[in-house]
């Protein structure tokens, strides 16, 4: 059985990636994110992202723009 191309790319990404729902809860993560958080995707699915990820920057405005434009948000 083969994986769809988008799933293959998602799992091959070398950097941690999260999908965050409109309610700021984690809906999906790639294997690199599992290593970053040192836990499984199953245990983080549904968790509030800001309880698991600490960022010292105001992101509310950026997240609003991302959600409006359906675009990705990259944090270094």
N, C-alpha and C positions, 0 to 999 in steps of 0.2 A: 504494500500500500504506500502511495506517495503522498507527501504533504502539499497543500496548495502553496504557490509561490510566496504569497504574502506571509504565511505562517513560517515558511522556511527562512525568509528574511528576518522576521520578528525574532526567531530563536537564535539567529546567527549574529544579531547586533552585539558588538563588543561592549557597549555602554549600557548601564541600567536604564530601563524604560518602563514607565508606568502609564496606564490608562486610568484617568480619574473621571468619575461621573459628575453630573451636575450637582450632586449633594456632597461633593468633596470626599467621596469614598473611593478606595482603590477597587477597580473592576477587573484589571488584568495587569500582569507584569511579565517581563521576559526572564529567561534564566540568569542573565547578568544581574538583574535586580534582585533575584533570589539570593545570589552570592553577596551582593552589596548589603542587603538587610540581614543576611545570615539566617534566613528562614524560608519556608516554602510559600509558593504563591497561594496555596490553599489556605494557609493560616492568615495571610494578609488580605485576602479578598473580602471586601466589605468593610474593612477597617478605615477609619477616618485618616486621610493622608497626612494631615498636620499632627496627628498623634504619633506617626511613625517617621516623619521627615521634618527635620528642623532646618529652616532657612532663615538667615539673618538679613532679610530684605523684604520690603513691602511688595507683595505679589498680587494683592486683590485686584488692582486695576489691570495688570497684565493678564490675569486669568479671565477677567471679564472680556477683554479684547479677544483673547484666544477662543473663548466659547462663542462669542458673537460671530467671529470669522471662521470658525471650524478649522483652526490652524494649530500646529504643534507649539509647545513652549519648551525651550531648551534652557537648562540651568547648568552653569559651570561650577 
